[in-house]
């Protein structure tokens, strides 16, 4: 049974930091490209950061560049998103997604973890 579980969300003040973790089970996470998405109420889902299979390439949406860092530990089947200098506009539910390209695209999603940035 394949499962992705996000953790580390919570309430933090503006300027604070939070570290999100995505842990996969039932698959070799190192074989997947992994992306963090977020979605706030009334807004479309937004790509936040992604890391390629092997960890050689990363991408970030402009609004988080310089503040967020995505990394992976394939031995632990985890991907983390370190979030610093958080702003109120970062408030959203954050989702982890793993994608493997084969004859057919295989994609898995976690249920998400809530991040709230408020004073």
N, C-alpha and C positions, 0 to 999 in steps of 0.2 A: 504494500500500500504506500503510494507516494504521498508525501505530505511536506508542505512548506509552512513554517511557523515563524511569524514576526514577533519580536519582543523589544522592549526598551522604551516604548512610548510613555507619555505622561504629560504632566503639567510643568512648564518651565517659564521663567520670567524672560522678557526680552533681553537679549545679550547673553543668555545662558547657553548651555551645551547639552546635547543628548546623543546617545549612541544607540542606533537601532541594529538589531541582529536578525538575520534570516537564516534559520537552520532547516536543512533539508534532510529527509529520511526516505528510504525506499528507492533511492537513485544515487548515481555518482554525480554530485553537484558540479564537479570539475569539468564535466562534459557539456555544461550548459552556459550560454550567455545569460547574465543575470541583470535585471533592471529593477530599480526602485521607482515606483509611481506614487503619486499622491492625488487625492481628490477631496476638495472641500465642498460643503453643502452648496448646491446651486451652481457649481462650476464643473467644467469638464475635467476628465482625468488628465493629468499632466505627467510627462516623463521627467524624473528628477535626475537620475544618474544611472549609468550602466557600466558594466565591466564585461569584457570579452572572456570567452573560454581561454584559459591560460593566464589571464590577468595582464596581458600585454597592451591592452587598449582600454581607455575609459572615456566616457562622455558625460557632460553635465549641462543642464539647462542654464542659460545665462544668469538667471536670478540667484543661483546658488554657487556659482563659480567663486573659488577662493574661500568659501565658508564650509562647504560639504566635501567629504572625501569618502569614496567608495573603495573597498578592498575586499579581498577574499582569502580564505584559508581552506583550501581544498581538502587538506588532511582532516579537518573538522567538519567538512560539508557546510560551511557557513560563509555568508557574505555580510559585511557590516557597512553601515552608513554613519559616519561620524559627522555630526551637525554642530557647528559652532556659530557664535554670533547670531543666534536665532532671532527672527523677527515675527511680528504678529501675522504677517502674510504667509508664514510657513505653516500655520495651523491647518491641519488636514489629516485625513486618515492615510497612512502610508502602507503601500502594498509591495510585496516582493514577487517577482515573476522570473521563472527560469524557462529558457527556450533552447531547444535542441533542433538543429536543422538536419534532416535526414530525407528519406523518400517522402515523408510527410513531416510537416512541422509539428513538434510536440511542445506543448506549453503548459506550465503549471503555475498556479497562483495560490498565495496565502490568503488568509482572511483579513489581514491588515492589523495595524496598531495605531491608535490615536495619538497624535501629537498636538498639544495645545500650548500656544505661546501667548501668555497674558500676564499683565501686572495686577 
